[in-house]
Amino acid sequence: MFAEQLETKRVSVLIVAPNQLVRAGVRTLVDGQLQIEIAGAVAGYAEAAAAIRRGGIEVLLVDTGLGRGIVDLVRVRDSTGSQSVSVVVLVTGDVPTVTELREYVAAGVDGIVSTAEDIAAILPAIRTGQAPGGWISPTLGAEILRYEPPALTEEPPVLRAAHELVTPSEHEVLRLVADGHTDREIASRLHRSERVVKFHVSNLLAKLQARNRAHVVKLALRTGLLPAACPCGQAKGVRTTRVAR
């Protein structure tokens, strides 16, 4: 009888992570737990947004690798009247910047958890309201509390935060975009899938508020993300993107 009661309280969870290894790893962490039922695992924003609209999912567990897509999924949840879906941010790799953490909280996520924690116990607690106001991993919460905003400058906020927002992986892609390489060529050079490269390029455009690839290079030069005399396009046989002044 007790086992049946536990079954009725199982939480339906959809894992959202661009990286296949991350999806498999998270599934291994929580699959088979009495209180968790894995509804599936998807790679991107579009699939997750479609799942929200279809219904039937209680928790969307979204890896930080999705970047800005996390905030966008919260907006989809709210705009479609799907408030019954809890959006929980999952930190599996590098700890997000304080700016990103605060952005997630301001957007209205229901929790920020880490693979270092007992996710299988935390998700049901978030779902049933045992974590009022949302759950934040204690370590990450301490970072938010210690955060002191930088002094105001004349520089536009998006440019001022560029160095903090752009990840090392995105910076690798940015340098090759500046060289004029296509997504396929970048994927080959970095030994990643073309889909991952497209995701990084999309993130760069969003983070720098750029209109296109040429514009993102121009802004990267302006912010110092790329050196004024970028050496990355000087090697023999490597094309260089000309940026309009």
C-alpha positions as a Markdown table, in Angstrom:
| # | Residue | x | y | z |
|---|---|---|---|---|
| 1 | Met | 0.0 | 0.0 | 0.0 |
| 2 | Phe | 2.8 | 2.4 | 0.9 |
| 3 | Ala | 4.6 | 1.7 | -2.4 |
| 4 | Glu | 1.4 | 2.5 | -4.3 |
| 5 | Gln | 1.1 | 5.8 | -2.4 |
| 6 | Leu | 4.7 | 6.7 | -3.5 |
| 7 | Glu | 3.8 | 5.8 | -7.1 |
| 8 | Thr | 0.9 | 8.3 | -7.1 |
| 9 | Lys | 3.3 | 11.1 | -6.1 |
| 10 | Arg | 5.8 | 10.5 | -8.9 |
| 11 | Val | 6.9 | 13.7 | -10.6 |
| 12 | Ser | 7.0 | 13.7 | -14.4 |
| 13 | Val | 10.4 | 15.3 | -15.5 |
| 14 | Leu | 11.6 | 16.3 | -18.9 |
| 15 | Ile | 15.4 | 16.7 | -19.2 |
| 16 | Val | 16.6 | 19.5 | -21.5 |
| 17 | Ala | 20.3 | 19.6 | -22.3 |
| 18 | Pro | 22.1 | 20.3 | -25.6 |
| 19 | Asn | 24.8 | 17.8 | -24.9 |
| 20 | Gln | 23.9 | 14.2 | -25.3 |
| 21 | Leu | 26.4 | 13.0 | -22.6 |
| 22 | Val | 24.8 | 15.4 | -20.1 |
| 23 | Arg | 21.3 | 14.2 | -21.0 |
| 24 | Ala | 22.4 | 10.6 | -20.4 |
| 25 | Gly | 24.2 | 11.4 | -17.2 |
| 26 | Val | 21.3 | 13.3 | -15.7 |
| 27 | Arg | 19.0 | 10.5 | -16.6 |
| 28 | Thr | 21.2 | 8.1 | -14.8 |
| 29 | Leu | 21.2 | 10.3 | -11.7 |
| 30 | Val | 17.4 | 10.4 | -11.4 |
| 31 | Asp | 16.0 | 7.5 | -13.4 |
| 32 | Gly | 14.6 | 4.7 | -11.3 |
| 33 | Gln | 14.0 | 6.9 | -8.2 |
| 34 | Leu | 10.6 | 6.2 | -6.6 |
| 35 | Gln | 9.5 | 9.8 | -6.8 |
| 36 | Ile | 10.7 | 10.6 | -10.3 |
| 37 | Glu | 9.3 | 9.6 | -13.7 |
| 38 | Ile | 11.5 | 10.6 | -16.7 |
| 39 | Ala | 9.1 | 11.8 | -19.4 |
| 40 | Gly | 11.9 | 12.1 | -21.9 |
| 41 | Ala | 15.1 | 14.0 | -22.7 |
| 42 | Val | 15.5 | 16.6 | -25.5 |
| 43 | Ala | 18.3 | 18.7 | -26.8 |
| 44 | Gly | 16.9 | 22.1 | -27.5 |
| 45 | Tyr | 14.6 | 25.0 | -26.9 |
| 46 | Ala | 12.1 | 24.2 | -29.7 |
| 47 | Glu | 11.5 | 20.6 | -28.4 |
| 48 | Ala | 11.1 | 21.8 | -24.8 |
| 49 | Ala | 8.7 | 24.6 | -25.8 |
| 50 | Ala | 6.6 | 22.1 | -27.8 |
| 51 | Ala | 6.5 | 19.8 | -24.7 |
| 52 | Ile | 5.3 | 22.7 | -22.5 |
| 53 | Arg | 2.5 | 23.4 | -25.0 |
| 54 | Arg | 1.4 | 19.8 | -25.2 |
| 55 | Gly | 1.2 | 19.4 | -21.4 |
| 56 | Gly | 1.6 | 16.4 | -19.3 |
| 57 | Ile | 5.0 | 17.5 | -17.9 |
| 58 | Glu | 5.4 | 18.7 | -14.3 |
| 59 | Val | 9.0 | 19.6 | -14.2 |
| 60 | Leu | 11.3 | 20.9 | -16.9 |
| 61 | Leu | 14.9 | 20.3 | -15.8 |
| 62 | Val | 17.0 | 22.5 | -18.0 |
| 63 | Asp | 20.8 | 22.4 | -18.2 |
| 64 | Thr | 22.6 | 25.7 | -18.1 |
| 65 | Gly | 24.1 | 24.8 | -21.5 |
| 66 | Leu | 20.9 | 26.0 | -23.0 |
| 67 | Gly | 21.9 | 29.6 | -22.2 |
| 68 | Arg | 19.3 | 32.2 | -22.9 |
| 69 | Gly | 16.9 | 29.5 | -23.9 |
| 70 | Ile | 16.2 | 28.9 | -20.1 |
| 71 | Val | 14.6 | 32.4 | -19.7 |
| 72 | Asp | 12.8 | 32.0 | -23.0 |
| 73 | Leu | 11.3 | 28.7 | -21.8 |
| 74 | Val | 10.0 | 30.4 | -18.6 |
| 75 | Arg | 8.3 | 33.0 | -20.9 |
| 76 | Val | 6.7 | 30.2 | -23.0 |
| 77 | Arg | 5.4 | 28.6 | -19.8 |
| 78 | Asp | 3.9 | 31.9 | -18.6 |
| 79 | Ser | 2.5 | 33.1 | -21.9 |
| 80 | Thr | 0.8 | 29.8 | -22.6 |
| 81 | Gly | -0.8 | 29.6 | -19.2 |
| 82 | Ser | 1.2 | 26.5 | -18.3 |
| 83 | Gln | 2.1 | 27.7 | -14.8 |
| 84 | Ser | 1.6 | 24.1 | -13.6 |
| 85 | Val | 5.0 | 23.3 | -15.2 |
| 86 | Ser | 8.0 | 24.0 | -12.9 |
| 87 | Val | 11.1 | 25.2 | -14.7 |
| 88 | Val | 14.3 | 24.2 | -12.8 |
| 89 | Val | 17.8 | 25.2 | -13.8 |
| 90 | Leu | 20.4 | 22.4 | -13.6 |
| 91 | Val | 24.1 | 23.2 | -13.2 |
| 92 | Thr | 26.1 | 20.3 | -14.6 |
| 93 | Gly | 29.4 | 22.0 | -15.6 |
| 94 | Asp | 30.9 | 25.5 | -15.1 |
| 95 | Val | 29.0 | 27.5 | -12.5 |
| 96 | Pro | 27.0 | 30.3 | -14.2 |
| 97 | Thr | 28.0 | 33.9 | -13.6 |
| 98 | Val | 26.2 | 35.8 | -10.8 |
| 99 | Thr | 24.6 | 37.9 | -13.6 |
| 100 | Glu | 23.2 | 34.7 | -15.2 |
| 101 | Leu | 22.0 | 33.3 | -11.8 |
| 102 | Arg | 20.2 | 36.6 | -11.0 |
| 103 | Glu | 18.7 | 36.6 | -14.5 |
| 104 | Tyr | 17.2 | 33.1 | -13.9 |
| 105 | Val | 15.8 | 34.1 | -10.6 |
| 106 | Ala | 14.3 | 37.4 | -12.0 |
| 107 | Ala | 12.8 | 35.5 | -14.9 |
| 108 | Gly | 10.8 | 33.3 | -12.5 |
| 109 | Val | 12.5 | 29.9 | -12.5 |
| 110 | Asp | 11.3 | 27.6 | -9.7 |
| 111 | Gly | 14.7 | 26.4 | -8.7 |
| 112 | Ile | 18.4 | 26.2 | -9.4 |
| 113 | Val | 20.0 | 22.9 | -8.6 |
| 114 | Ser | 23.3 | 21.2 | -9.0 |
| 115 | Thr | 24.4 | 17.7 | -9.9 |
| 116 | Ala | 26.3 | 17.8 | -6.6 |
| 117 | Glu | 22.9 | 17.7 | -4.8 |
| 118 | Asp | 20.3 | 15.0 | -4.4 |
| 119 | Ile | 18.2 | 16.0 | -7.4 |
| 120 | Ala | 15.8 | 13.1 | -6.9 |
| 121 | Ala | 14.8 | 14.5 | -3.5 |
| 122 | Ile | 14.8 | 18.2 | -4.4 |
| 123 | Leu | 12.6 | 18.1 | -7.5 |
| 124 | Pro | 9.6 | 16.6 | -5.7 |
| 125 | Ala | 10.1 | 19.2 | -2.9 |
| 126 | Ile | 10.0 | 22.0 | -5.4 |
| 127 | Arg | 7.0 | 20.5 | -7.2 |
| 128 | Thr | 5.0 | 20.1 | -4.0 |
| 129 | Gly | 5.7 | 23.6 | -2.7 |
| 130 | Gln | 8.1 | 22.4 | 0.1 |
| 131 | Ala | 10.6 | 25.0 | -1.2 |
| 132 | Pro | 8.6 | 28.2 | -1.0 |
| 133 | Gly | 9.8 | 30.9 | -3.3 |
| 134 | Gly | 11.9 | 28.4 | -5.2 |
| 135 | Trp | 15.0 | 26.3 | -4.4 |
| 136 | Ile | 18.5 | 27.7 | -4.9 |
| 137 | Ser | 21.5 | 25.5 | -4.3 |
| 138 | Pro | 23.1 | 26.7 | -1.1 |
| 139 | Thr | 26.5 | 27.2 | -2.8 |
| 140 | Leu | 25.1 | 29.2 | -5.6 |
| 141 | Gly | 22.8 | 31.1 | -3.2 |
| 142 | Ala | 25.9 | 32.3 | -1.3 |
| 143 | Glu | 27.4 | 33.6 | -4.5 |
| 144 | Ile | 24.3 | 35.6 | -5.2 |
| 145 | Leu | 24.3 | 37.1 | -1.7 |
| 146 | Arg | 28.0 | 38.1 | -1.9 |
| 147 | Tyr | 27.5 | 39.7 | -5.3 |
| 148 | Glu | 28.3 | 43.4 | -5.6 |
| 149 | Pro | 27.2 | 45.1 | -8.8 |
| 150 | Pro | 30.0 | 46.8 | -10.7 |
| 151 | Ala | 30.4 | 50.5 | -10.7 |
| 152 | Leu | 28.4 | 52.3 | -13.4 |
| 153 | Thr | 30.3 | 53.3 | -16.5 |
| 154 | Glu | 29.5 | 55.1 | -19.7 |
| 155 | Glu | 29.7 | 51.8 | -21.6 |
| 156 | Pro | 26.4 | 50.2 | -22.6 |
| 157 | Pro | 25.4 | 47.3 | -20.3 |
| 158 | Val | 25.5 | 44.6 | -23.0 |
| 159 | Leu | 29.1 | 45.6 | -23.9 |
| 160 | Arg | 30.1 | 46.0 | -20.3 |
| 161 | Ala | 29.0 | 42.4 | -19.5 |
| 162 | Ala | 30.3 | 40.8 | -22.7 |
| 163 | His | 33.5 | 39.3 | -21.1 |
| 164 | Glu | 31.4 | 37.9 | -18.2 |
| 165 | Leu | 28.6 | 36.5 | -20.4 |
| 166 | Val | 30.6 | 34.8 | -23.2 |
| 167 | Thr | 31.8 | 31.3 | -22.2 |
| 168 | Pro | 35.2 | 29.9 | -23.3 |
| 169 | Ser | 33.5 | 27.6 | -25.8 |
| 170 | Glu | 31.6 | 30.5 | -27.3 |
| 171 | His | 34.8 | 32.5 | -27.5 |
| 172 | Glu | 36.5 | 29.7 | -29.5 |
| 173 | Val | 33.6 | 29.8 | -31.9 |
| 174 | Leu | 33.7 | 33.6 | -32.1 |
| 175 | Arg | 37.4 | 33.6 | -33.2 |
| 176 | Leu | 36.6 | 31.2 | -36.0 |
| 177 | Val | 33.5 | 33.2 | -37.0 |
| 178 | Ala | 35.9 | 36.2 | -37.2 |
| 179 | Asp | 38.1 | 34.2 | -39.6 |
| 180 | Gly | 35.1 | 33.8 | -41.9 |
| 181 | His | 34.5 | 30.1 | -41.3 |
| 182 | Thr | 31.1 | 28.5 | -41.8 |
| 183 | Asp | 29.4 | 26.6 | -39.1 |
| 184 | Arg | 30.4 | 23.3 | -40.7 |
| 185 | Glu | 34.0 | 24.3 | -40.9 |
| 186 | Ile | 34.0 | 25.4 | -37.3 |
| 187 | Ala | 32.4 | 22.1 | -36.2 |
| 188 | Ser | 35.2 | 20.2 | -38.0 |
| 189 | Arg | 38.0 | 22.3 | -36.5 |
| 190 | Leu | 36.6 | 22.1 | -32.9 |
| 191 | His | 35.5 | 18.5 | -33.2 |
| 192 | Arg | 31.9 | 19.3 | -32.3 |
| 193 | Ser | 28.6 | 18.9 | -34.0 |
| 194 | Glu | 27.3 | 21.5 | -36.3 |
| 195 | Arg | 24.2 | 21.9 | -34.1 |
| 196 | Val | 26.4 | 22.8 | -31.1 |
| 197 | Val | 28.2 | 25.4 | -33.2 |
| 198 | Lys | 24.9 | 26.9 | -34.4 |
| 199 | Phe | 23.8 | 27.0 | -30.7 |
| 200 | His | 27.0 | 28.9 | -29.7 |
| 201 | Val | 26.6 | 31.4 | -32.7 |
| 202 | Ser | 23.0 | 32.0 | -31.7 |
| 203 | Asn | 24.1 | 32.6 | -28.1 |
| 204 | Leu | 26.7 | 35.1 | -29.2 |
| 205 | Leu | 24.2 | 37.0 | -31.3 |
| 206 | Ala | 21.8 | 37.2 | -28.4 |
| 207 | Lys | 24.4 | 38.1 | -25.8 |
| 208 | Leu | 26.0 | 40.9 | -27.8 |
| 209 | Gln | 22.6 | 41.9 | -29.3 |
| 210 | Ala | 24.1 | 41.6 | -32.8 |
| 211 | Arg | 22.1 | 41.6 | -36.0 |
| 212 | Asn | 24.3 | 39.1 | -37.9 |
| 213 | Arg | 27.7 | 37.4 | -37.9 |
| 214 | Ala | 29.6 | 40.5 | -39.2 |
| 215 | His | 27.9 | 42.7 | -36.6 |
| 216 | Val | 28.9 | 40.2 | -33.8 |
| 217 | Val | 32.5 | 40.4 | -34.9 |
| 218 | Lys | 32.4 | 44.2 | -34.9 |
| 219 | Leu | 31.0 | 44.3 | -31.4 |
| 220 | Ala | 33.5 | 41.7 | -30.2 |
| 221 | Leu | 36.3 | 43.9 | -31.4 |
| 222 | Arg | 34.7 | 46.9 | -29.7 |
| 223 | Thr | 34.5 | 45.1 | -26.4 |
| 224 | Gly | 37.9 | 43.5 | -26.5 |
| 225 | Leu | 36.6 | 40.0 | -26.8 |
| 226 | Leu | 38.7 | 39.9 | -30.0 |
| 227 | Pro | 42.0 | 41.9 | -30.2 |
| 228 | Ala | 41.9 | 44.9 | -32.6 |
| 229 | Ala | 44.5 | 43.2 | -34.8 |
| 230 | Cys | 43.0 | 39.7 | -34.5 |
| 231 | Pro | 45.9 | 37.2 | -35.4 |
| 232 | Cys | 43.4 | 34.3 | -35.9 |
| 233 | Gly | 43.0 | 35.1 | -39.5 |
| 234 | Gln | 46.6 | 35.6 | -40.4 |
| 235 | Ala | 47.6 | 32.0 | -41.0 |
| 236 | Lys | 48.2 | 31.0 | -44.5 |
| 237 | Gly | 45.0 | 29.8 | -46.2 |
| 238 | Val | 42.6 | 31.2 | -43.5 |
| 239 | Arg | 40.0 | 33.7 | -44.6 |
| 240 | Thr | 39.3 | 36.8 | -42.6 |
| 241 | Thr | 36.0 | 38.5 | -42.2 |
| 242 | Arg | 36.1 | 42.2 | -43.1 |
| 243 | Val | 34.2 | 44.3 | -40.7 |
| 244 | Ala | 32.6 | 47.6 | -41.9 |
| 245 | Arg | 33.8 | 50.6 | -40.0 |
